[in-house]
Amino acid sequence: MRPVDFLNNRTFVVVFLILASGVFVDCTRQRESGDQEPGEIVHLTYWPAPNPQEVELAALLVNEWNRTHPGIQVQMQPIPVSQSTEEVLLAAIAGGTTPDICSNIWPGALHEYTRAGG
């Protein structure tokens, strides 16, 4: 494995774990506030980048997460392929089909996403 691949994978793992932790905290708050029935399973959709290395790593992380967190299950689906991730996410915002978690977001586009209602 090249050092760059390791760095990218390690960075991806860190970002995924931070996002997953935030989702877990939010789901826990929902459960405590009564928005969720006791024993109800939370289902989340996760879109990683569509490149093979990230999809492979995401599949491993999601399988481990689902195994160790039976009350919060994540379904992984690579972000749909298009000319740009920004285009896909803006279309998903417009169509109300955004994922719960996406690890392929360029920070420079966040303003566009919030302006679009995402």
Salt bridges, closest charged atoms under 4 A:
ASP5 OD1 - ARG2 NH2 3.41
GLU64 OE2 - ARG67 NH2 2.69
